[in-house]
Amino acid sequence: MPLLELFGTAGCEHTAEMREWLEWNGREFVEYDVERDPAAFERMRGATGGQHMVPVLLEDGVVARIGWNGRGCFVAGGK
């Protein structure tokens, strides 16, 4: 089964929507809050070519989705 990683923030409603979609589909995933985890923020930016919009979903380290149905939240970076 592929490794799914959800990069988002606690304050972004679109992160919650993507999380709920993954859970509804019975998918296992690891979630990172890029505002609280600077290493996760840098990892997300490296995988996406410098993206600052969340949520981002990686599948086996490859970008599967950026944003949720065309919507997302801007983040400045981890603290």
Number of C-alpha atoms within 10 A of each C-alpha: 7 11 13 20 21 23 24 31 22 13 11 15 17 21 26 16 14 20 20 12 13 15 12 9 9 9 13 13 17 11 16 20 19 26 19 14 14 14 15 19 24 17 14 28 16 11 14 17 8 12 16 20 19 26 31 25 26 22 15 12 14 13 15 12 17 19 18 19 10 8 13 19 17 14 17 10 16 14 10
